[in-house]
């Protein structure tokens, strides 16, 4: 399996985990944990896919990583309540 196919499989897996974690999982705690796992996978794939790019690409990569970190932080705060 080529590297790009593996990247797309991990990306689609992470998107499915994030989108459907609230619908499929009824437990609030488990749903938040699955959402955190999906965000971590997607953040890793985002960093891997846009590793070599122009300054504009690197800027949007940083914005994307910051957004995922904010989502993870919000989920961790909601888990601790």
PyMOL Python script that loads the backbone (N, CA, C, O; Angstrom):
from pymol import cmd

cmd.read_pdbstr("""\
ATOM      1  N   UNK A   1       0.853  -1.165   0.000  1.00  0.00           N
ATOM      2  CA  UNK A   1       0.000   0.000   0.000  1.00  0.00           C
ATOM      3  C   UNK A   1       0.905   1.236   0.000  1.00  0.00           C
ATOM      4  O   UNK A   1       1.859   1.319   0.773  1.00  0.00           O
ATOM      5  N   UNK A   2       0.597   2.168  -0.857  1.00  0.00           N
ATOM      6  CA  UNK A   2       1.453   3.350  -0.966  1.00  0.00           C
ATOM      7  C   UNK A   2       1.234   4.302   0.210  1.00  0.00           C
ATOM      8  O   UNK A   2       0.257   4.203   0.954  1.00  0.00           O
ATOM      9  N   UNK A   3       2.171   5.214   0.342  1.00  0.00           N
ATOM     10  CA  UNK A   3       2.143   6.152   1.466  1.00  0.00           C
ATOM     11  C   UNK A   3       0.932   7.081   1.388  1.00  0.00           C
ATOM     12  O   UNK A   3       0.322   7.392   2.412  1.00  0.00           O
ATOM     13  N   UNK A   4       0.585   7.521   0.191  1.00  0.00           N
ATOM     14  CA  UNK A   4      -0.555   8.436   0.061  1.00  0.00           C
ATOM     15  C   UNK A   4      -1.875   7.739   0.377  1.00  0.00           C
ATOM     16  O   UNK A   4      -2.786   8.357   0.929  1.00  0.00           O
ATOM     17  N   UNK A   5      -1.983   6.467   0.034  1.00  0.00           N
ATOM     18  CA  UNK A   5      -3.209   5.718   0.344  1.00  0.00           C
ATOM     19  C   UNK A   5      -3.356   5.556   1.852  1.00  0.00           C
ATOM     20  O   UNK A   5      -4.450   5.706   2.397  1.00  0.00           O
ATOM     21  N   UNK A   6      -2.244   5.249   2.524  1.00  0.00           N
ATOM     22  CA  UNK A   6      -2.292   5.132   3.987  1.00  0.00           C
ATOM     23  C   UNK A   6      -2.661   6.461   4.638  1.00  0.00           C
ATOM     24  O   UNK A   6      -3.416   6.490   5.610  1.00  0.00           O
ATOM     25  N   UNK A   7      -2.128   7.564   4.103  1.00  0.00           N
ATOM     26  CA  UNK A   7      -2.478   8.883   4.642  1.00  0.00           C
ATOM     27  C   UNK A   7      -3.967   9.162   4.498  1.00  0.00           C
ATOM     28  O   UNK A   7      -4.599   9.665   5.426  1.00  0.00           O
ATOM     29  N   UNK A   8      -4.530   8.838   3.336  1.00  0.00           N
ATOM     30  CA  UNK A   8      -5.963   9.078   3.133  1.00  0.00           C
ATOM     31  C   UNK A   8      -6.823   8.176   4.009  1.00  0.00           C
ATOM     32  O   UNK A   8      -7.872   8.605   4.492  1.00  0.00           O
ATOM     33  N   UNK A   9      -6.398   6.941   4.219  1.00  0.00           N
ATOM     34  CA  UNK A   9      -7.160   6.036   5.089  1.00  0.00           C
ATOM     35  C   UNK A   9      -7.180   6.569   6.516  1.00  0.00           C
ATOM     36  O   UNK A   9      -8.233   6.588   7.153  1.00  0.00           O
ATOM     37  N   UNK A  10      -6.017   7.007   7.032  1.00  0.00           N
ATOM     38  CA  UNK A  10      -5.974   7.570   8.387  1.00  0.00           C
ATOM     39  C   UNK A  10      -6.789   8.856   8.473  1.00  0.00           C
ATOM     40  O   UNK A  10      -7.461   9.101   9.475  1.00  0.00           O
ATOM     41  N   UNK A  11      -6.732   9.676   7.430  1.00  0.00           N
ATOM     42  CA  UNK A  11      -7.499  10.926   7.430  1.00  0.00           C
ATOM     43  C   UNK A  11      -8.996  10.645   7.458  1.00  0.00           C
ATOM     44  O   UNK A  11      -9.726  11.262   8.233  1.00  0.00           O
ATOM     45  N   UNK A  12      -9.455   9.729   6.630  1.00  0.00           N
ATOM     46  CA  UNK A  12     -10.884   9.390   6.618  1.00  0.00           C
ATOM     47  C   UNK A  12     -11.321   8.750   7.933  1.00  0.00           C
ATOM     48  O   UNK A  12     -12.430   8.999   8.406  1.00  0.00           O
ATOM     49  N   UNK A  13     -10.461   7.933   8.521  1.00  0.00           N
ATOM     50  CA  UNK A  13     -10.771   7.342   9.821  1.00  0.00           C
ATOM     51  C   UNK A  13     -10.955   8.414  10.877  1.00  0.00           C
ATOM     52  O   UNK A  13     -11.896   8.359  11.668  1.00  0.00           O
ATOM     53  N   UNK A  14     -10.060   9.385  10.891  1.00  0.00           N
ATOM     54  CA  UNK A  14     -10.153  10.467  11.876  1.00  0.00           C
ATOM     55  C   UNK A  14     -11.400  11.310  11.662  1.00  0.00           C
ATOM     56  O   UNK A  14     -12.060  11.695  12.627  1.00  0.00           O
ATOM     57  N   UNK A  15     -11.729  11.602  10.411  1.00  0.00           N
ATOM     58  CA  UNK A  15     -12.928  12.400  10.126  1.00  0.00           C
ATOM     59  C   UNK A  15     -14.180  11.662  10.579  1.00  0.00           C
ATOM     60  O   UNK A  15     -15.079  12.265  11.164  1.00  0.00           O
ATOM     61  N   UNK A  16     -14.242  10.364  10.312  1.00  0.00           N
ATOM     62  CA  UNK A  16     -15.400   9.573  10.755  1.00  0.00           C
ATOM     63  C   UNK A  16     -15.483   9.548  12.275  1.00  0.00           C
ATOM     64  O   UNK A  16     -16.574   9.662  12.833  1.00  0.00           O
ATOM     65  N   UNK A  17     -14.351   9.402  12.953  1.00  0.00           N
ATOM     66  CA  UNK A  17     -14.360   9.411  14.419  1.00  0.00           C
ATOM     67  C   UNK A  17     -14.882  10.737  14.966  1.00  0.00           C
ATOM     68  O   UNK A  17     -15.671  10.754  15.911  1.00  0.00           O
ATOM     69  N   UNK A  18     -14.446  11.834  14.380  1.00  0.00           N
ATOM     70  CA  UNK A  18     -14.858  13.150  14.874  1.00  0.00           C
ATOM     71  C   UNK A  18     -16.330  13.417  14.585  1.00  0.00           C
ATOM     72  O   UNK A  18     -17.070  13.857  15.465  1.00  0.00           O
ATOM     73  N   UNK A  19     -16.750  13.154  13.362  1.00  0.00           N
ATOM     74  CA  UNK A  19     -18.120  13.502  12.965  1.00  0.00           C
ATOM     75  C   UNK A  19     -19.156  12.636  13.670  1.00  0.00           C
ATOM     76  O   UNK A  19     -20.166  13.144  14.157  1.00  0.00           O
ATOM     77  N   UNK A  20     -18.910  11.339  13.724  1.00  0.00           N
ATOM     78  CA  UNK A  20     -19.940  10.434  14.214  1.00  0.00           C
ATOM     79  C   UNK A  20     -19.786  10.028  15.672  1.00  0.00           C
ATOM     80  O   UNK A  20     -20.551   9.190  16.149  1.00  0.00           O
ATOM     81  N   UNK A  21     -18.826  10.590  16.396  1.00  0.00           N
ATOM     82  CA  UNK A  21     -18.648  10.189  17.795  1.00  0.00           C
ATOM     83  C   UNK A  21     -19.855  10.573  18.651  1.00  0.00           C
ATOM     84  O   UNK A  21     -20.200   9.844  19.581  1.00  0.00           O
ATOM     85  N   UNK A  22     -20.491  11.681  18.364  1.00  0.00           N
ATOM     86  CA  UNK A  22     -21.668  12.086  19.136  1.00  0.00           C
ATOM     87  C   UNK A  22     -22.912  11.292  18.752  1.00  0.00           C
ATOM     88  O   UNK A  22     -23.781  11.064  19.594  1.00  0.00           O
ATOM     89  N   UNK A  23     -23.009  10.869  17.497  1.00  0.00           N
ATOM     90  CA  UNK A  23     -24.201  10.160  17.046  1.00  0.00           C
ATOM     91  C   UNK A  23     -24.181   8.688  17.434  1.00  0.00           C
ATOM     92  O   UNK A  23     -25.202   8.147  17.857  1.00  0.00           O
ATOM     93  N   UNK A  24     -23.038   8.039  17.296  1.00  0.00           N
ATOM     94  CA  UNK A  24     -22.970   6.596  17.505  1.00  0.00           C
ATOM     95  C   UNK A  24     -22.760   6.213  18.953  1.00  0.00           C
ATOM     96  O   UNK A  24     -23.235   5.167  19.393  1.00  0.00           O
ATOM     97  N   UNK A  25     -22.058   7.042  19.695  1.00  0.00           N
ATOM     98  CA  UNK A  25     -21.705   6.690  21.066  1.00  0.00           C
ATOM     99  C   UNK A  25     -22.596   7.469  22.015  1.00  0.00           C
ATOM    100  O   UNK A  25     -22.577   8.700  22.026  1.00  0.00           O
ATOM    101  N   UNK A  26     -23.366   6.763  22.799  1.00  0.00           N
ATOM    102  CA  UNK A  26     -24.328   7.420  23.690  1.00  0.00           C
ATOM    103  C   UNK A  26     -23.690   7.929  24.975  1.00  0.00           C
ATOM    104  O   UNK A  26     -24.181   8.891  25.566  1.00  0.00           O
ATOM    105  N   UNK A  27     -22.609   7.303  25.416  1.00  0.00           N
ATOM    106  CA  UNK A  27     -21.926   7.735  26.631  1.00  0.00           C
ATOM    107  C   UNK A  27     -21.150   9.021  26.347  1.00  0.00           C
ATOM    108  O   UNK A  27     -20.368   9.089  25.398  1.00  0.00           O
ATOM    109  N   UNK A  28     -21.374  10.034  27.176  1.00  0.00           N
ATOM    110  CA  UNK A  28     -20.735  11.330  26.957  1.00  0.00           C
ATOM    111  C   UNK A  28     -19.226  11.248  27.134  1.00  0.00           C
ATOM    112  O   UNK A  28     -18.479  11.871  26.379  1.00  0.00           O
ATOM    113  N   UNK A  29     -18.772  10.488  28.119  1.00  0.00           N
ATOM    114  CA  UNK A  29     -17.334  10.371  28.379  1.00  0.00           C
ATOM    115  C   UNK A  29     -16.642   9.647  27.223  1.00  0.00           C
ATOM    116  O   UNK A  29     -15.608  10.102  26.735  1.00  0.00           O
ATOM    117  N   UNK A  30     -17.202   8.539  26.792  1.00  0.00           N
ATOM    118  CA  UNK A  30     -16.603   7.786  25.689  1.00  0.00           C
ATOM    119  C   UNK A  30     -16.618   8.594  24.397  1.00  0.00           C
ATOM    120  O   UNK A  30     -15.674   8.528  23.609  1.00  0.00           O
ATOM    121  N   UNK A  31     -17.681   9.350  24.181  1.00  0.00           N
ATOM    122  CA  UNK A  31     -17.775  10.189  22.994  1.00  0.00           C
ATOM    123  C   UNK A  31     -16.683  11.247  22.969  1.00  0.00           C
ATOM    124  O   UNK A  31     -16.094  11.508  21.920  1.00  0.00           O
ATOM    125  N   UNK A  32     -16.414  11.847  24.099  1.00  0.00           N
ATOM    126  CA  UNK A  32     -15.354  12.869  24.172  1.00  0.00           C
ATOM    127  C   UNK A  32     -13.975  12.249  23.947  1.00  0.00           C
ATOM    128  O   UNK A  32     -13.123  12.848  23.292  1.00  0.00           O
ATOM    129  N   UNK A  33     -13.757  11.056  24.487  1.00  0.00           N
ATOM    130  CA  UNK A  33     -12.467  10.386  24.306  1.00  0.00           C
ATOM    131  C   UNK A  33     -12.252  10.017  22.838  1.00  0.00           C
ATOM    132  O   UNK A  33     -11.153  10.188  22.312  1.00  0.00           O
ATOM    133  N   UNK A  34     -13.290   9.517  22.179  1.00  0.00           N
ATOM    134  CA  UNK A  34     -13.192   9.192  20.755  1.00  0.00           C
ATOM    135  C   UNK A  34     -12.948  10.460  19.939  1.00  0.00           C
ATOM    136  O   UNK A  34     -12.189  10.436  18.970  1.00  0.00           O
ATOM    137  N   UNK A  35     -13.583  11.560  20.324  1.00  0.00           N
ATOM    138  CA  UNK A  35     -13.372  12.827  19.640  1.00  0.00           C
ATOM    139  C   UNK A  35     -11.928  13.297  19.793  1.00  0.00           C
ATOM    140  O   UNK A  35     -11.340  13.801  18.837  1.00  0.00           O
ATOM    141  N   UNK A  36     -11.355  13.139  20.975  1.00  0.00           N
ATOM    142  CA  UNK A  36      -9.950  13.516  21.200  1.00  0.00           C
ATOM    143  C   UNK A  36      -9.024  12.652  20.342  1.00  0.00           C
ATOM    144  O   UNK A  36      -8.075  13.164  19.747  1.00  0.00           O
ATOM    145  N   UNK A  37      -9.294  11.354  20.276  1.00  0.00           N
ATOM    146  CA  UNK A  37      -8.472  10.458  19.460  1.00  0.00           C
ATOM    147  C   UNK A  37      -8.554  10.854  17.988  1.00  0.00           C
ATOM    148  O   UNK A  37      -7.538  10.879  17.293  1.00  0.00           O
ATOM    149  N   UNK A  38      -9.755  11.160  17.516  1.00  0.00           N
ATOM    150  CA  UNK A  38      -9.919  11.597  16.129  1.00  0.00           C
ATOM    151  C   UNK A  38      -9.183  12.890  15.841  1.00  0.00           C
ATOM    152  O   UNK A  38      -8.569  13.032  14.784  1.00  0.00           O
ATOM    153  N   UNK A  39      -9.235  13.829  16.764  1.00  0.00           N
ATOM    154  CA  UNK A  39      -8.516  15.098  16.589  1.00  0.00           C
ATOM    155  C   UNK A  39      -7.010  14.882  16.549  1.00  0.00           C
ATOM    156  O   UNK A  39      -6.313  15.506  15.749  1.00  0.00           O
ATOM    157  N   UNK A  40      -6.505  14.003  17.406  1.00  0.00           N
ATOM    158  CA  UNK A  40      -5.066  13.731  17.412  1.00  0.00           C
ATOM    159  C   UNK A  40      -4.611  13.077  16.106  1.00  0.00           C
ATOM    160  O   UNK A  40      -3.568  13.435  15.558  1.00  0.00           O
ATOM    161  N   UNK A  41      -5.391  12.125  15.614  1.00  0.00           N
ATOM    162  CA  UNK A  41      -5.043  11.468  14.351  1.00  0.00           C
ATOM    163  C   UNK A  41      -5.079  12.466  13.206  1.00  0.00           C
ATOM    164  O   UNK A  41      -4.172  12.490  12.374  1.00  0.00           O
ATOM    165  N   UNK A  42      -6.123  13.290  13.156  1.00  0.00           N
ATOM    166  CA  UNK A  42      -6.248  14.252  12.069  1.00  0.00           C
ATOM    167  C   UNK A  42      -5.158  15.315  12.138  1.00  0.00           C
ATOM    168  O   UNK A  42      -4.659  15.756  11.102  1.00  0.00           O
ATOM    169  N   UNK A  43      -4.787  15.726  13.334  1.00  0.00           N
ATOM    170  CA  UNK A  43      -3.715  16.707  13.481  1.00  0.00           C
ATOM    171  C   UNK A  43      -2.389  16.112  12.990  1.00  0.00           C
ATOM    172  O   UNK A  43      -1.613  16.792  12.319  1.00  0.00           O
ATOM    173  N   UNK A  44      -2.137  14.859  13.323  1.00  0.00           N
ATOM    174  CA  UNK A  44      -0.910  14.197  12.864  1.00  0.00           C
ATOM    175  C   UNK A  44      -0.890  14.096  11.345  1.00  0.00           C
ATOM    176  O   UNK A  44       0.142  14.346  10.721  1.00  0.00           O
ATOM    177  N   UNK A  45      -2.013  13.733  10.748  1.00  0.00           N
ATOM    178  CA  UNK A  45      -2.084  13.619   9.300  1.00  0.00           C
ATOM    179  C   UNK A  45      -1.937  14.980   8.624  1.00  0.00           C
ATOM    180  O   UNK A  45      -1.307  15.084   7.572  1.00  0.00           O
ATOM    181  N   UNK A  46      -2.507  16.008   9.215  1.00  0.00           N
ATOM    182  CA  UNK A  46      -2.375  17.355   8.665  1.00  0.00           C
ATOM    183  C   UNK A  46      -0.913  17.782   8.655  1.00  0.00           C
ATOM    184  O   UNK A  46      -0.435  18.364   7.681  1.00  0.00           O
ATOM    185  N   UNK A  47      -0.215  17.493   9.730  1.00  0.00           N
ATOM    186  CA  UNK A  47       1.201  17.845   9.804  1.00  0.00           C
ATOM    187  C   UNK A  47       2.028  17.021   8.818  1.00  0.00           C
ATOM    188  O   UNK A  47       3.002  17.519   8.253  1.00  0.00           O
ATOM    189  N   UNK A  48       1.644  15.773   8.613  1.00  0.00           N
ATOM    190  CA  UNK A  48       2.388  14.902   7.711  1.00  0.00           C
ATOM    191  C   UNK A  48       2.137  15.264   6.245  1.00  0.00           C
ATOM    192  O   UNK A  48       3.062  15.232   5.434  1.00  0.00           O
ATOM    193  N   UNK A  49       0.887  15.610   5.900  1.00  0.00           N
ATOM    194  CA  UNK A  49       0.548  15.894   4.510  1.00  0.00           C
ATOM    195  C   UNK A  49       1.168  17.195   4.010  1.00  0.00           C
ATOM    196  O   UNK A  49       1.628  17.271   2.870  1.00  0.00           O
ATOM    197  N   UNK A  50       1.180  18.210   4.857  1.00  0.00           N
ATOM    198  CA  UNK A  50       1.670  19.518   4.430  1.00  0.00           C
ATOM    199  C   UNK A  50       3.033  19.821   5.032  1.00  0.00           C
ATOM    200  O   UNK A  50       3.297  20.941   5.469  1.00  0.00           O
ATOM    201  N   UNK A  51       3.884  18.822   5.050  1.00  0.00           N
ATOM    202  CA  UNK A  51       5.190  18.955   5.670  1.00  0.00           C
ATOM    203  C   UNK A  51       6.091  19.912   4.890  1.00  0.00           C
ATOM    204  O   UNK A  51       6.778  20.745   5.481  1.00  0.00           O
ATOM    205  N   UNK A  52       6.086  19.792   3.597  1.00  0.00           N
ATOM    206  CA  UNK A  52       6.942  20.631   2.758  1.00  0.00           C
ATOM    207  C   UNK A  52       6.044  21.524   1.911  1.00  0.00           C
ATOM    208  O   UNK A  52       5.357  21.050   1.006  1.00  0.00           O
ATOM    209  N   UNK A  53       6.055  22.800   2.208  1.00  0.00           N
ATOM    210  CA  UNK A  53       5.216  23.719   1.457  1.00  0.00           C
ATOM    211  C   UNK A  53       5.719  25.140   1.575  1.00  0.00           C
ATOM    212  O   UNK A  53       6.727  25.421   2.224  1.00  0.00           O
ATOM    213  N   UNK A  54       4.991  26.018   0.931  1.00  0.00           N
ATOM    214  CA  UNK A  54       5.361  27.427   0.965  1.00  0.00           C
ATOM    215  C   UNK A  54       5.015  28.024   2.326  1.00  0.00           C
ATOM    216  O   UNK A  54       4.480  27.341   3.199  1.00  0.00           O
ATOM    217  N   UNK A  55       5.325  29.294   2.490  1.00  0.00           N
ATOM    218  CA  UNK A  55       5.033  29.959   3.760  1.00  0.00           C
ATOM    219  C   UNK A  55       3.535  30.019   4.018  1.00  0.00           C
ATOM    220  O   UNK A  55       3.095  29.920   5.163  1.00  0.00           O
ATOM    221  N   UNK A  56       2.751  30.181   2.958  1.00  0.00           N
ATOM    222  CA  UNK A  56       1.298  30.236   3.107  1.00  0.00           C
ATOM    223  C   UNK A  56       0.751  28.888   3.582  1.00  0.00           C
ATOM    224  O   UNK A  56      -0.146  28.838   4.424  1.00  0.00           O
ATOM    225  N   UNK A  57       1.289  27.809   3.043  1.00  0.00           N
ATOM    226  CA  UNK A  57       0.858  26.467   3.450  1.00  0.00           C
ATOM    227  C   UNK A  57       1.229  26.210   4.904  1.00  0.00           C
ATOM    228  O   UNK A  57       0.431  25.658   5.661  1.00  0.00           O
ATOM    229  N   UNK A  58       2.423  26.604   5.291  1.00  0.00           N
ATOM    230  CA  UNK A  58       2.865  26.412   6.674  1.00  0.00           C
ATOM    231  C   UNK A  58       2.003  27.230   7.627  1.00  0.00           C
ATOM    232  O   UNK A  58       1.689  26.768   8.724  1.00  0.00           O
ATOM    233  N   UNK A  59       1.614  28.442   7.221  1.00  0.00           N
ATOM    234  CA  UNK A  59       0.742  29.269   8.058  1.00  0.00           C
ATOM    235  C   UNK A  59      -0.588  28.572   8.307  1.00  0.00           C
ATOM    236  O   UNK A  59      -1.049  28.510   9.447  1.00  0.00           O
ATOM    237  N   UNK A  60      -1.210  28.047   7.253  1.00  0.00           N
ATOM    238  CA  UNK A  60      -2.505  27.389   7.425  1.00  0.00           C
ATOM    239  C   UNK A  60      -2.366  26.067   8.167  1.00  0.00           C
ATOM    240  O   UNK A  60      -3.305  25.624   8.828  1.00  0.00           O
ATOM    241  N   UNK A  61      -1.203  25.436   8.060  1.00  0.00           N
ATOM    242  CA  UNK A  61      -0.953  24.234   8.851  1.00  0.00           C
ATOM    243  C   UNK A  61      -0.911  24.589  10.333  1.00  0.00           C
ATOM    244  O   UNK A  61      -1.469  23.866  11.159  1.00  0.00           O
ATOM    245  N   UNK A  62      -0.263  25.684  10.673  1.00  0.00           N
ATOM    246  CA  UNK A  62      -0.205  26.123  12.070  1.00  0.00           C
ATOM    247  C   UNK A  62      -1.594  26.481  12.578  1.00  0.00           C
ATOM    248  O   UNK A  62      -1.937  26.162  13.716  1.00  0.00           O
ATOM    249  N   UNK A  63      -2.395  27.141  11.748  1.00  0.00           N
ATOM    250  CA  UNK A  63      -3.766  27.482  12.138  1.00  0.00           C
ATOM    251  C   UNK A  63      -4.580  26.209  12.376  1.00  0.00           C
ATOM    252  O   UNK A  63      -5.338  26.130  13.343  1.00  0.00           O
ATOM    253  N   UNK A  64      -4.430  25.219  11.502  1.00  0.00           N
ATOM    254  CA  UNK A  64      -5.149  23.957  11.672  1.00  0.00           C
ATOM    255  C   UNK A  64      -4.746  23.216  12.932  1.00  0.00           C
ATOM    256  O   UNK A  64      -5.600  22.696  13.650  1.00  0.00           O
ATOM    257  N   UNK A  65      -3.464  23.165  13.201  1.00  0.00           N
ATOM    258  CA  UNK A  65      -2.977  22.497  14.413  1.00  0.00           C
ATOM    259  C   UNK A  65      -3.483  23.221  15.655  1.00  0.00           C
ATOM    260  O   UNK A  65      -3.874  22.580  16.631  1.00  0.00           O
ATOM    261  N   UNK A  66      -3.478  24.552  15.625  1.00  0.00           N
ATOM    262  CA  UNK A  66      -3.989  25.322  16.766  1.00  0.00           C
ATOM    263  C   UNK A  66      -5.475  25.052  16.988  1.00  0.00           C
ATOM    264  O   UNK A  66      -5.926  24.962  18.129  1.00  0.00           O
ATOM    265  N   UNK A  67      -6.236  24.923  15.902  1.00  0.00           N
ATOM    266  CA  UNK A  67      -7.666  24.628  16.033  1.00  0.00           C
ATOM    267  C   UNK A  67      -7.888  23.243  16.646  1.00  0.00           C
ATOM    268  O   UNK A  67      -8.761  23.076  17.498  1.00  0.00           O
ATOM    269  N   UNK A  68      -7.111  22.259  16.222  1.00  0.00           N
ATOM    270  CA  UNK A  68      -7.244  20.924  16.794  1.00  0.00           C
ATOM    271  C   UNK A  68      -6.834  20.901  18.256  1.00  0.00           C
ATOM    272  O   UNK A  68      -7.467  20.226  19.068  1.00  0.00           O
ATOM    273  N   UNK A  69      -5.783  21.631  18.598  1.00  0.00           N
ATOM    274  CA  UNK A  69      -5.374  21.697  20.001  1.00  0.00           C
ATOM    275  C   UNK A  69      -6.446  22.366  20.858  1.00  0.00           C
ATOM    276  O   UNK A  69      -6.671  21.965  21.999  1.00  0.00           O
ATOM    277  N   UNK A  70      -7.108  23.387  20.308  1.00  0.00           N
ATOM    278  CA  UNK A  70      -8.200  24.032  21.041  1.00  0.00           C
ATOM    279  C   UNK A  70      -9.365  23.064  21.234  1.00  0.00           C
ATOM    280  O   UNK A  70      -9.964  23.020  22.309  1.00  0.00           O
ATOM    281  N   UNK A  71      -9.688  22.290  20.198  1.00  0.00           N
ATOM    282  CA  UNK A  71     -10.773  21.308  20.315  1.00  0.00           C
ATOM    283  C   UNK A  71     -10.436  20.241  21.349  1.00  0.00           C
ATOM    284  O   UNK A  71     -11.298  19.827  22.124  1.00  0.00           O
ATOM    285  N   UNK A  72      -9.189  19.799  21.360  1.00  0.00           N
ATOM    286  CA  UNK A  72      -8.765  18.800  22.346  1.00  0.00           C
ATOM    287  C   UNK A  72      -8.830  19.377  23.751  1.00  0.00           C
ATOM    288  O   UNK A  72      -9.277  18.705  24.681  1.00  0.00           O
ATOM    289  N   UNK A  73      -8.389  20.618  23.910  1.00  0.00           N
ATOM    290  CA  UNK A  73      -8.426  21.263  25.224  1.00  0.00           C
ATOM    291  C   UNK A  73      -9.858  21.414  25.724  1.00  0.00           C
ATOM    292  O   UNK A  73     -10.130  21.184  26.902  1.00  0.00           O
ATOM    293  N   UNK A  74     -10.771  21.797  24.843  1.00  0.00           N
ATOM    294  CA  UNK A  74     -12.185  21.932  25.232  1.00  0.00           C
ATOM    295  C   UNK A  74     -12.740  20.581  25.673  1.00  0.00           C
ATOM    296  O   UNK A  74     -13.441  20.495  26.682  1.00  0.00           O
ATOM    297  N   UNK A  75     -12.426  19.517  24.914  1.00  0.00           N
ATOM    298  CA  UNK A  75     -12.905  18.186  25.297  1.00  0.00           C
ATOM    299  C   UNK A  75     -12.317  17.737  26.627  1.00  0.00           C
ATOM    300  O   UNK A  75     -13.013  17.122  27.435  1.00  0.00           O
ATOM    301  N   UNK A  76     -11.051  18.035  26.863  1.00  0.00           N
ATOM    302  CA  UNK A  76     -10.445  17.669  28.149  1.00  0.00           C
ATOM    303  C   UNK A  76     -11.076  18.435  29.307  1.00  0.00           C
ATOM    304  O   UNK A  76     -11.283  17.876  30.384  1.00  0.00           O
ATOM    305  N   UNK A  77     -11.382  19.710  29.088  1.00  0.00           N
ATOM    306  CA  UNK A  77     -12.049  20.497  30.135  1.00  0.00           C
ATOM    307  C   UNK A  77     -13.436  19.933  30.413  1.00  0.00           C
ATOM    308  O   UNK A  77     -13.834  19.810  31.571  1.00  0.00           O
ATOM    309  N   UNK A  78     -14.174  19.591  29.359  1.00  0.00           N
ATOM    310  CA  UNK A  78     -15.513  19.032  29.555  1.00  0.00           C
ATOM    311  C   UNK A  78     -15.459  17.648  30.202  1.00  0.00           C
ATOM    312  O   UNK A  78     -16.388  17.265  30.913  1.00  0.00           O
ATOM    313  N   UNK A  79     -14.390  16.900  29.966  1.00  0.00           N
ATOM    314  CA  UNK A  79     -14.243  15.604  30.632  1.00  0.00           C
ATOM    315  C   UNK A  79     -13.984  15.761  32.122  1.00  0.00           C
ATOM    316  O   UNK A  79     -14.397  14.923  32.923  1.00  0.00           O
ATOM    317  N   UNK A  80     -13.304  16.831  32.488  1.00  0.00           N
ATOM    318  CA  UNK A  80     -12.945  17.006  33.897  1.00  0.00           C
ATOM    319  C   UNK A  80     -14.094  17.549  34.739  1.00  0.00           C
ATOM    320  O   UNK A  80     -14.042  17.495  35.968  1.00  0.00           O
ATOM    321  N   UNK A  81     -15.121  18.066  34.093  1.00  0.00           N
ATOM    322  CA  UNK A  81     -16.262  18.634  34.839  1.00  0.00           C
ATOM    323  C   UNK A  81     -17.135  17.522  35.382  1.00  0.00           C
ATOM    324  O   UNK A  81     -18.142  17.792  36.037  1.00  0.00           O
TER     325      UNK A  81
END
""", "prot")
cmd.dss("prot")
cmd.show_as("cartoon", "prot")
cmd.util.cbc("prot")
cmd.orient("prot")
